[in-house]
Amino acid sequence: MADQGWAMKGELVLSCNCTVFCPCVLSLGSHPPTEGYCQTWAGFRIDAGHFGEVDLSGLNLGLVMEIPGYMSRGNWTAGLFIDKRASVYAVKALTKIFTGKAGGTTSLLSILVGKFLGVEQAPITYETRDRTRIFQIPKIIDGAVTPISGKDRDKDTVISNSEYWIAPEIIVARSDKSKMRAFGRNWNFAGRSAEICKLDWRGP
């Protein structure tokens, strides 16, 4: 599976422990998280995707990460949840992508993640209700994230044209509900920083 072309499009939602909007987005890792360390989970909805000839379309994923300080200094800890519907080939492909070994958009994960907690398959749902994104992995993640309205109350607050590695446009959001229990962690980030981004990644 080496050096295979891959791509995925869809959406992702991210909830973290920062008390106000995550400073890492604009500082690009040169400013520490608001609590001095980062704990975060992210949910992914792949509308269309492939790794070589392996189809990834329609799958959902969850990623859990801990960062001990400045994001750019590495030593991250990460764990991955892959949709129970994924084939064994899709699991191998997604594991390679999310550990950075497939190159491209996620390549920095191979450098910054010092400890990988492993991969688990589970039922995963990613829904949009009005403007709120609902992300759930039964008994593991229970999240609801809503964009923060701007001066025009009918429009989201958006950061655009950024150099953020995840996406150039970020919808500023807040977690209405954000519980995560897995890998010996027990988090609750309700009311804290969140973001919603277009998923448009590729490699190598």
N, C-alpha and C positions, 0 to 999 in steps of 0.2 A: 504493500500500500504506500510505498515511498514516492514522494514527489508527484502525487496525484493532484490534479486541479480540483479545487472545491469552491463552493459558494453557498451562501444562505441569505435569504431575504425574509423579512417578517417584522417582528417587534420584540423589544425587551423592556422589562421593568426591573428597577433596582431599588432596594430599600436598605438603608444603612443606619448606624447609630449616631450620626452627626445630628446635633441639636438644631442647626439651621442648615441651609443648603450646602452640600458637600463642597469644601474649598478645593478639593483635588481636581475637580472638573476644569476650573479655569487656571489654577496654578500649575497644572500638569505634573503634580507630584512634588512641587517645590515648597508646598505649605502642608503642615500636618493636618489630619482630620481634627474636627472641633474637640473631640475627647482625647486627642493625643494618639489614638489607635483607631483602626477601622475594623468593624464587624459588619458584614453585609451578605445579603442573599440577592440573587438575580434570577428572574424567570424569563425564558425565551420561548417565542412562538415562531417556528419555522414554517412560513407559508410556502416557500419554494426553496429547495436546496439539494445539493448533490455532493458526493465525494467520489471523483472518478465516475464510475457507472452506478454507484450506490445511491439510491434515491433517499433523501432526508426530508422530503416535503411532508408537511402535516404533523411533524413531531414537536413535542414540547420538552424543555429541559429546565433543570434548576442547578444553580451554581452557588456554593457557599464559600465565602472567603474571609480570612482574617489577615490583617496587615498590622504589624507591631508599631508602626510609626509613619514616617514619610513613605508615601506610596512608591516613589522612585528608588528607594533603597533596597527594595526586595524583601526576601525572607517571608514571603506570603505563605499561608496555608490555604489549601483549597480542596473541596470535595464536590463531586459531580453526581447529579441525578438525571437519569435518562428515561424517557417515556417507555412504559412497559410494552407499548406496541412496536417498539423498534426491533428490527431484525438483528441477529448477531453481527452481521456485516455493518449495519448502521451504528451499533454500539461501538464497534472497533473504530469506525471512522470518526464518530463524535468524540470519543476519548482522545484520539490523536489530535483533533482540532482543538479541544479545550485544554490540552496539556501543552499546546504550542508547537507540537512536533510536526504539524502539517504545514507550518510556515504561514506567511500572509498576515492577515489582520491580528491573529492571536499569537503570533510568534513570540511576543515578549513574555507570554506566560511561561515559556520554557526557561526563561532567564530569571524571572521574578518570583516564581513559586518554588519555595525551598522544600515544602512538605506537601505531598498529595495524599489526601485521606482515602482515596479510592472512588469507585463508581458503584452506584446502586440503581437498579431499575425499579420504577414505581409508576402507578397511575398519576398522571400530571395533567391539570387543566389550566388553561389560560383563556379568560373571557373578558370581553368589554361590555360593561353595563352603563349606558349613557357615556360619561367620560371616565368612569372608574374602571381600572384594570383589576380583575380578580384572579389571583394566582394561588393554586392549591396543590399540595402533595399531601394526601391524607396522613395525619399524625406526625407530619414533618414540617410543612410550611403552610401557614394560613395567612394570606396577604390580600390587602385591598389598598390600592394606591390611586389617588385622585390628583389631577393637575391643579396647580394654583392659578386662579384667574388673574389676568392683568387689569389695567385700567379699563379696558373694554371687557366687561364681565363675561361676555360670551366667547372670549378668546383666551387661550392658555398663555402663561408666561413662558417664553421660549428663548433659549440662548442659541444663537445661530453663528455659523462660520467659525466654530471653535476648532482647535487642534486636538481635542480630546480623542483618544484612540478608539473609544467605543463608537462614537458618531459625531459628525460636525454640528448636528442640531439636537439640543436636549430640551425636553419639556420639563420644566421645574415642577415638582410634585411633592406631596406629603402623604405619609402612610396613615390611612384610617385604621388599619389593622395590620400587624406585622409580627407574627409569632413564628419562631423557627426552633425546632428541637431535633437535633441530629448530631452524630459524631461527638457526643458528650457535651454539646452546647445547648443552652436554653436561653433564647433571646426574645425580647419583646420591644419592638421599635415603634410602637403606635405613636403618632403625632410627630415623628421625626422625618429627616430628609429622605426624599425619594426622587427618582427621575424616570422618565420614559423616553426611549430612543427608537428610532427606526433601525432595524437590523439589516445591514447590508455589508456583509463580510465576505472575504474571498482569499484564496491563496493558490499556490505558494507565491 
